[in-house]
Amino acid sequence: MGRLFLVSLEGNFYSCKHCQTHFALADDIISKSFQCRHGKAYLFDKVVNVTIGEKEERNLITGVHTVVDIFCVACGSIVGWKYESACEKSQQYKEGKFILERFKVLGPDGSLYMEAQEPNAAGSDVDDV
């Protein structure tokens, strides 16, 4: 295996809760109103230091989307997903954007997010399980 190249971010950023690898700038958040299995999730325009998994279709609250899971490039932890495509025209703004699950990352101040007991999923994306 070769040498790992990591992008270092300056300013307020979100990072891996396991290894503190930088992921995204707080300024690149598009929305904080998303939900996932573990509670809050944030939609980002740009994310760094991640690898992607296989494409798959998921039935989310806002419709069927083609997504790929994203993993920390340093430790391999799953941290969210990337929207590849959306079936609904009204949801196509998400294409090419990234979701970071707040439970799986450290906030800009180094804080952890604790899992919500029963996330309120109204109007946001949650995997149907």
N, CA and C atoms as an extended XYZ file, in Angstrom:
387
Properties=species:S:1:pos:R:3:atomname:S:1:resname:S:1:resid:I:1 pbc="F F F"
N         0.847       -1.172        0.000 N   MET     1
C         0.000        0.000        0.000 CA  MET     1
C         0.892        1.235        0.000 C   MET     1
N         0.504        2.228       -0.776 N   GLY     2
C         1.271        3.460       -0.895 CA  GLY     2
C         1.004        4.426        0.240 C   GLY     2
N         1.645        5.543        0.140 N   ARG     3
C         1.498        6.599        1.140 CA  ARG     3
C         0.123        7.255        0.995 C   ARG     3
N        -0.531        7.526        2.111 N   LEU     4
C        -1.861        8.115        2.122 CA  LEU     4
C        -1.752        9.633        2.039 C   LEU     4
N        -2.418       10.245        1.068 N   PHE     5
C        -2.441       11.696        0.924 CA  PHE     5
C        -3.750       12.209        1.498 C   PHE     5
N        -3.651       13.069        2.509 N   LEU     6
C        -4.836       13.638        3.136 CA  LEU     6
C        -4.874       15.137        2.902 C   LEU     6
N        -6.069       15.654        2.672 N   VAL     7
C        -6.275       17.089        2.551 CA  VAL     7
C        -6.531       17.633        3.954 C   VAL     7
N        -5.776       18.665        4.340 N   SER     8
C        -5.988       19.330        5.629 CA  SER     8
C        -6.810       20.589        5.395 C   SER     8
N        -7.856       20.739        6.181 N   LEU     9
C        -8.726       21.905        6.065 CA  LEU     9
C        -8.381       22.912        7.157 C   LEU     9
N        -8.568       24.184        6.854 N   GLU    10
C        -8.348       25.242        7.837 CA  GLU    10
C        -9.673       25.904        8.169 C   GLU    10
N        -9.824       26.304        9.414 N   GLY    11
C       -11.062       26.941        9.849 CA  GLY    11
C       -11.919       25.961       10.614 C   GLY    11
N       -13.228       26.159       10.539 N   ASN    12
C       -14.190       25.281       11.213 CA  ASN    12
C       -14.542       24.117       10.303 C   ASN    12
N       -14.206       22.909       10.739 N   PHE    13
C       -14.434       21.731        9.894 CA  PHE    13
C       -14.974       20.562       10.705 C   PHE    13
N       -15.609       19.631        9.997 N   TYR    14
C       -16.086       18.374       10.557 CA  TYR    14
C       -15.035       17.309       10.260 C   TYR    14
N       -14.862       16.375       11.198 N   SER    15
C       -13.823       15.357       11.042 CA  SER    15
C       -14.309       14.007       11.546 C   SER    15
N       -13.542       12.969       11.240 N   CYS    16
C       -13.868       11.605       11.652 CA  CYS    16
C       -13.796       11.492       13.173 C   CYS    16
N       -14.811       10.903       13.779 N   LYS    17
C       -14.819       10.776       15.235 CA  LYS    17
C       -13.836        9.711       15.712 C   LYS    17
N       -13.356        8.856       14.807 N   HIS    18
C       -12.418        7.802       15.192 CA  HIS    18
C       -10.959        8.223       15.037 C   HIS    18
N       -10.641        8.948       13.958 N   CYS    19
C        -9.234        9.256       13.680 CA  CYS    19
C        -8.964       10.740       13.426 C   CYS    19
N        -9.984       11.578       13.499 N   GLN    20
C        -9.897       13.032       13.339 CA  GLN    20
C        -9.461       13.488       11.947 C   GLN    20
N        -9.610       12.645       10.940 N   THR    21
C        -9.344       13.045        9.561 CA  THR    21
C       -10.367       14.100        9.148 C   THR    21
N        -9.920       15.152        8.517 N   HIS    22
C       -10.797       16.256        8.104 CA  HIS    22
C       -11.718       15.812        6.970 C   HIS    22
N       -12.991       16.261        7.029 N   PHE    23
C       -13.971       15.922        5.989 CA  PHE    23
C       -14.525       17.127        5.247 C   PHE    23
N       -15.002       18.115        5.972 N   ALA    24
C       -15.721       19.206        5.310 CA  ALA    24
C       -15.704       20.468        6.154 C   ALA    24
N       -15.736       21.600        5.468 N   LEU    25
C       -15.811       22.893        6.144 CA  LEU    25
C       -17.249       23.190        6.552 C   LEU    25
N       -17.398       23.799        7.711 N   ALA    26
C       -18.736       24.189        8.173 CA  ALA    26
C       -19.398       25.138        7.170 C   ALA    26
N       -18.609       25.941        6.468 N   ASP    27
C       -19.146       26.873        5.470 CA  ASP    27
C       -19.742       26.170        4.247 C   ASP    27
N       -19.420       24.889        4.059 N   ASP    28
C       -19.927       24.143        2.908 CA  ASP    28
C       -21.218       23.391        3.203 C   ASP    28
N       -21.815       23.608        4.374 N   ILE    29
C       -23.102       22.975        4.689 CA  ILE    29
C       -24.199       23.645        3.870 C   ILE    29
N       -24.975       22.828        3.187 N   ILE    30
C       -26.130       23.315        2.436 CA  ILE    30
C       -27.369       23.274        3.315 C   ILE    30
N       -27.495       22.198        4.125 N   SER    31
C       -28.678       22.041        4.973 CA  SER    31
C       -28.336       21.214        6.208 C   SER    31
N       -28.924       21.613        7.341 N   LYS    32
C       -28.815       20.845        8.586 CA  LYS    32
C       -30.131       20.157        8.922 C   LYS    32
N       -31.064       20.124        7.990 N   SER    33
C       -32.404       19.615        8.287 CA  SER    33
C       -32.626       18.173        7.832 C   SER    33
N       -31.567       17.414        7.621 N   PHE    34
C       -31.703       16.023        7.213 CA  PHE    34
C       -31.654       15.119        8.434 C   PHE    34
N       -32.247       13.937        8.306 N   GLN    35
C       -32.252       12.944        9.366 CA  GLN    35
C       -31.749       11.625        8.795 C   GLN    35
N       -31.167       10.811        9.664 N   CYS    36
C       -30.748        9.462        9.307 CA  CYS    36
C       -31.082        8.552       10.487 C   CYS    36
N       -30.647        7.318       10.446 N   ARG    37
C       -30.959        6.368       11.516 CA  ARG    37
C       -30.487        6.828       12.882 C   ARG    37
N       -29.377        7.563       12.917 N   HIS    38
C       -28.768        7.966       14.180 CA  HIS    38
C       -29.116        9.393       14.586 C   HIS    38
N       -30.052       10.024       13.912 N   GLY    39
C       -30.418       11.394       14.246 CA  GLY    39
C       -30.076       12.353       13.121 C   GLY    39
N       -29.445       13.468       13.480 N   LYS    40
C       -29.175       14.519       12.498 CA  LYS    40
C       -28.157       14.096       11.447 C   LYS    40
N       -28.334       14.665       10.259 N   ALA    41
C       -27.380       14.506        9.165 CA  ALA    41
C       -27.330       15.826        8.412 C   ALA    41
N       -26.169       16.165        7.887 N   TYR    42
C       -25.987       17.438        7.207 CA  TYR    42
C       -25.660       17.210        5.741 C   TYR    42
N       -26.233       18.038        4.877 N   LEU    43
C       -25.967       17.992        3.444 CA  LEU    43
C       -24.834       18.969        3.141 C   LEU    43
N       -23.770       18.470        2.506 N   PHE    44
C       -22.598       19.268        2.165 CA  PHE    44
C       -22.418       19.345        0.656 C   PHE    44
N       -21.861       20.457        0.214 N   ASP    45
C       -21.519       20.642       -1.180 CA  ASP    45
C       -20.229       19.915       -1.527 C   ASP    45
N       -19.232       19.978       -0.626 N   LYS    46
C       -17.921       19.365       -0.861 CA  LYS    46
C       -17.488       18.584        0.368 C   LYS    46
N       -16.855       17.433        0.127 N   VAL    47
C       -16.290       16.611        1.187 CA  VAL    47
C       -14.946       16.088        0.684 C   VAL    47
N       -13.956       16.009        1.574 N   VAL    48
C       -12.633       15.499        1.217 CA  VAL    48
C       -12.287       14.295        2.084 C   VAL    48
N       -11.250       13.584        1.693 N   ASN    49
C       -10.704       12.462        2.456 CA  ASN    49
C       -11.689       11.322        2.672 C   ASN    49
N       -12.499       11.043        1.640 N   VAL    50
C       -13.422        9.910        1.695 CA  VAL    50
C       -13.233        9.035        0.456 C   VAL    50
N       -13.596        7.780        0.596 N   THR    51
C       -13.685        6.865       -0.541 CA  THR    51
C       -15.150        6.490       -0.685 C   THR    51
N       -15.512        6.013       -1.854 N   ILE    52
C       -16.915        5.688       -2.095 CA  ILE    52
C       -17.115        4.193       -2.292 C   ILE    52
N       -18.316        3.747       -1.935 N   GLY    53
C       -18.692        2.355       -2.093 CA  GLY    53
C       -19.419        2.127       -3.417 C   GLY    53
N       -20.138        1.048       -3.480 N   GLU    54
C       -20.889        0.661       -4.675 CA  GLU    54
C       -22.178        1.457       -4.789 C   GLU    54
N       -22.575        1.740       -6.030 N   LYS    55
C       -23.863        2.405       -6.271 CA  LYS    55
C       -24.995        1.470       -5.899 C   LYS    55
N       -26.022        2.048       -5.276 N   GLU    56
C       -27.221        1.270       -4.979 CA  GLU    56
C       -28.424        2.207       -4.915 C   GLU    56
N       -29.575        1.674       -5.202 N   GLU    57
C       -30.811        2.444       -5.086 CA  GLU    57
C       -31.338        2.281       -3.671 C   GLU    57
N       -31.735        3.410       -3.071 N   ARG    58
C       -32.334        3.376       -1.739 CA  ARG    58
C       -33.650        4.115       -1.781 C   ARG    58
N       -34.616        3.544       -1.083 N   ASN    59
C       -35.920        4.174       -0.949 CA  ASN    59
C       -35.885        5.027        0.311 C   ASN    59
N       -35.715        6.325        0.130 N   LEU    60
C       -35.666        7.272        1.235 CA  LEU    60
C       -37.006        7.981        1.330 C   LEU    60
N       -37.239        8.711        2.391 N   ILE    61
C       -38.521        9.383        2.584 CA  ILE    61
C       -38.861       10.294        1.414 C   ILE    61
N       -37.846       10.933        0.826 N   THR    62
C       -38.093       11.856       -0.280 CA  THR    62
C       -38.093       11.172       -1.638 C   THR    62
N       -38.089        9.841       -1.657 N   GLY    63
C       -38.164        9.111       -2.916 CA  GLY    63
C       -36.977        8.190       -3.116 C   GLY    63
N       -36.936        7.593       -4.304 N   VAL    64
C       -35.853        6.670       -4.647 CA  VAL    64
C       -34.648        7.478       -5.127 C   VAL    64
N       -33.489        7.157       -4.562 N   HIS    65
C       -32.242        7.829       -4.926 CA  HIS    65
C       -31.175        6.767       -5.210 C   HIS    65
N       -30.288        7.050       -6.146 N   THR    66
C       -29.099        6.239       -6.331 CA  THR    66
C       -28.011        6.898       -5.505 C   THR    66
N       -27.416        6.135       -4.587 N   VAL    67
C       -26.422        6.673       -3.664 CA  VAL    67
C       -25.207        5.751       -3.597 C   VAL    67
N       -24.112        6.286       -3.075 N   VAL    68
C       -22.934        5.495       -2.732 CA  VAL    68
C       -22.564        5.855       -1.302 C   VAL    68
N       -22.261        4.865       -0.491 N   ASP    69
C       -21.796        5.152        0.860 CA  ASP    69
C       -20.419        5.788        0.775 C   ASP    69
N       -20.103        6.657        1.745 N   ILE    70
C       -18.767        7.247        1.795 CA  ILE    70
C       -18.094        6.819        3.098 C   ILE    70
N       -16.776        6.565        2.986 N   PHE    71
C       -15.976        6.033        4.070 CA  PHE    71
C       -14.772        6.935        4.317 C   PHE    71
N       -14.346        7.026        5.565 N   CYS    72
C       -13.127        7.756        5.899 CA  CYS    72
C       -11.956        7.072        5.195 C   CYS    72
N       -11.155        7.849        4.481 N   VAL    73
C       -10.036        7.292        3.733 CA  VAL    73
C        -8.938        6.774        4.669 C   VAL    73
N        -8.872        7.294        5.893 N   ALA    74
C        -7.820        6.889        6.824 CA  ALA    74
C        -8.171        5.633        7.611 C   ALA    74
N        -9.369        5.586        8.217 N   CYS    75
C        -9.713        4.447        9.082 CA  CYS    75
C       -10.790        3.528        8.507 C   CYS    75
N       -11.452        3.943        7.432 N   GLY    76
C       -12.454        3.097        6.786 CA  GLY    76
C       -13.849        3.155        7.374 C   GLY    76
N       -14.083        3.993        8.369 N   SER    77
C       -15.416        4.105        8.965 CA  SER    77
C       -16.406        4.689        7.967 C   SER    77
N       -17.615        4.135        7.943 N   ILE    78
C       -18.661        4.721        7.105 CA  ILE    78
C       -19.134        6.002        7.796 C   ILE    78
N       -19.211        7.093        7.032 N   VAL    79
C       -19.560        8.387        7.622 CA  VAL    79
C       -20.791        9.030        6.981 C   VAL    79
N       -21.308        8.445        5.916 N   GLY    80
C       -22.483        9.007        5.259 CA  GLY    80
C       -22.655        8.448        3.863 C   GLY    80
N       -23.197        9.268        2.966 N   TRP    81
C       -23.397        8.837        1.589 CA  TRP    81
C       -23.361       10.031        0.645 C   TRP    81
N       -23.218        9.717       -0.635 N   LYS    82
C       -23.241       10.717       -1.695 CA  LYS    82
C       -24.426       10.405       -2.590 C   LYS    82
N       -25.176       11.445       -2.954 N   TYR    83
C       -26.290       11.279       -3.881 CA  TYR    83
C       -25.749       11.257       -5.301 C   TYR    83
N       -25.993       10.185       -6.010 N   GLU    84
C       -25.605       10.084       -7.418 CA  GLU    84
C       -26.727       10.587       -8.319 C   GLU    84
N       -27.953       10.157       -8.028 N   SER    85
C       -29.094       10.620       -8.821 CA  SER    85
C       -30.378       10.483       -8.013 C   SER    85
N       -31.373       11.242       -8.432 N   ALA    86
C       -32.689       11.224       -7.790 CA  ALA    86
C       -33.745       11.021       -8.866 C   ALA    86
N       -34.744       10.210       -8.574 N   CYS    87
C       -35.825        9.966       -9.535 CA  CYS    87
C       -36.768       11.159       -9.628 C   CYS    87
N       -37.061       11.780       -8.502 N   GLU    88
C       -37.977       12.923       -8.469 CA  GLU    88
C       -37.253       14.191       -8.902 C   GLU    88
N       -37.859       14.917       -9.811 N   LYS    89
C       -37.264       16.160      -10.306 CA  LYS    89
C       -36.986       17.151       -9.169 C   LYS    89
N       -37.886       17.202       -8.194 N   SER    90
C       -37.732       18.144       -7.079 CA  SER    90
C       -36.555       17.796       -6.167 C   SER    90
N       -36.025       16.587       -6.280 N   GLN    91
C       -34.925       16.140       -5.431 CA  GLN    91
C       -33.565       16.157       -6.138 C   GLN    91
N       -33.554       16.550       -7.401 N   GLN    92
C       -32.316       16.495       -8.177 CA  GLN    92
C       -31.259       17.493       -7.719 C   GLN    92
N       -31.624       18.464       -6.893 N   TYR    93
C       -30.641       19.405       -6.346 CA  TYR    93
C       -29.614       18.683       -5.465 C   TYR    93
N       -29.944       17.483       -4.988 N   LYS    94
C       -29.052       16.705       -4.124 CA  LYS    94
C       -27.958       15.977       -4.902 C   LYS    94
N       -28.124       15.829       -6.204 N   GLU    95
C       -27.177       15.058       -7.001 CA  GLU    95
C       -25.770       15.640       -6.890 C   GLU    95
N       -24.808       14.770       -6.604 N   GLY    96
C       -23.422       15.191       -6.448 CA  GLY    96
C       -23.105       15.756       -5.075 C   GLY    96
N       -24.098       15.809       -4.181 N   LYS    97
C       -23.913       16.343       -2.838 CA  LYS    97
C       -23.692       15.196       -1.844 C   LYS    97
N       -23.203       15.535       -0.665 N   PHE    98
C       -22.809       14.550        0.330 CA  PHE    98
C       -23.597       14.719        1.623 C   PHE    98
N       -23.927       13.596        2.238 N   ILE    99
C       -24.511       13.582        3.573 CA  ILE    99
C       -23.448       13.072        4.537 C   ILE    99
N       -23.196       13.848        5.599 N   LEU   100
C       -22.389       13.359        6.720 CA  LEU   100
C       -23.336       13.164        7.888 C   LEU   100
N       -23.331       11.950        8.447 N   GLU   101
C       -24.175       11.659        9.595 CA  GLU   101
C       -23.507       12.264       10.827 C   GLU   101
N       -24.227       13.149       11.518 N   ARG   102
C       -23.654       13.899       12.636 CA  ARG   102
C       -23.157       12.967       13.742 C   ARG   102
N       -23.795       11.820       13.925 N   PHE   103
C       -23.406       10.826       14.925 CA  PHE   103
C       -22.023       10.241       14.635 C   PHE   103
N       -21.594       10.298       13.371 N   LYS   104
C       -20.357        9.638       12.963 CA  LYS   104
C       -19.177       10.585       12.774 C   LYS   104
N       -19.384       11.866       13.052 N   VAL   105
C       -18.308       12.843       12.871 CA  VAL   105
C       -18.195       13.751       14.104 C   VAL   105
N       -17.050       14.406       14.222 N   LEU   106
C       -16.858       15.426       15.241 CA  LEU   106
C       -17.253       16.767       14.667 C   LEU   106
N       -17.890       17.598       15.470 N   GLY   107
C       -18.254       18.937       15.039 CA  GLY   107
C       -17.042       19.850       14.996 C   GLY   107
N       -17.201       21.056       14.471 N   PRO   108
C       -16.092       22.002       14.371 CA  PRO   108
C       -15.417       22.307       15.706 C   PRO   108
N       -16.145       22.191       16.800 N   ASP   109
C       -15.569       22.442       18.120 CA  ASP   109
C       -15.071       21.154       18.784 C   ASP   109
N       -15.045       20.054       18.010 N   GLY   110
C       -14.592       18.769       18.534 CA  GLY   110
C       -15.661       17.990       19.263 C   GLY   110
N       -16.911       18.472       19.211 N   SER   111
C       -17.995       17.831       19.949 CA  SER   111
C       -18.551       16.613       19.225 C   SER   111
N       -19.033       15.670       20.020 N   LEU   112
C       -19.739       14.500       19.512 CA  LEU   112
C       -21.229       14.777       19.542 C   LEU   112
N       -21.960       14.139       18.660 N   TYR   113
C       -23.418       14.218       18.644 CA  TYR   113
C       -23.942       12.904       19.190 C   TYR   113
N       -24.809       12.966       20.158 N   MET   114
C       -25.377       11.751       20.729 CA  MET   114
C       -26.629       11.355       19.959 C   MET   114
N       -26.803       10.056       19.759 N   GLU   115
C       -27.940        9.527       19.001 CA  GLU   115
C       -29.250        9.946       19.630 C   GLU   115
N       -30.164       10.387       18.776 N   ALA   116
C       -31.501       10.758       19.238 CA  ALA   116
C       -32.297        9.494       19.536 C   ALA   116
N       -33.205        9.583       20.502 N   GLN   117
C       -34.035        8.432       20.839 CA  GLN   117
C       -34.937        8.040       19.681 C   GLN   117
N       -35.713        8.996       19.176 N   GLU   118
C       -36.593        8.755       18.046 CA  GLU   118
C       -36.496        9.947       17.122 C   GLU   118
N       -35.637        9.862       16.082 N   PRO   119
C       -35.477       11.016       15.208 CA  PRO   119
C       -36.773       11.380       14.506 C   PRO   119
N       -37.012       12.679       14.383 N   ASN   120
C       -38.166       13.177       13.644 CA  ASN   120
C       -37.780       13.234       12.183 C   ASN   120
N       -38.359       12.371       11.374 N   ALA   121
C       -37.931       12.231        9.993 CA  ALA   121
C       -38.781       13.024        9.010 C   ALA   121
N       -39.689       13.815        9.479 N   ALA   122
C       -40.580       14.548        8.578 CA  ALA   122
C       -39.804       15.460        7.643 C   ALA   122
N       -40.015       15.289        6.357 N   GLY   123
C       -39.421       16.159        5.361 CA  GLY   123
C       -37.949       15.947        5.110 C   GLY   123
N       -37.374       14.826        5.564 N   SER   124
C       -35.959       14.594        5.350 CA  SER   124
C       -35.729       13.147        4.936 C   SER   124
N       -34.476       12.825        4.680 N   ASP   125
C       -34.162       11.484        4.218 CA  ASP   125
C       -33.780       10.570        5.373 C   ASP   125
N       -34.410        9.404        5.394 N   VAL   126
C       -34.093        8.361        6.334 CA  VAL   126
C       -34.242        7.049        5.573 C   VAL   126
N       -33.308        6.132        5.763 N   ASP   127
C       -33.452        4.824        5.138 CA  ASP   127
C       -34.679        4.142        5.715 C   ASP   127
N       -35.487        3.564        4.854 N   ASP   128
C       -36.629        2.788        5.315 CA  ASP   128
C       -36.125        1.411        5.737 C   ASP   128
N       -36.292        1.078        7.002 N   VAL   129
C       -35.798       -0.211        7.503 CA  VAL   129
C       -36.931       -1.004        8.073 C   VAL   129
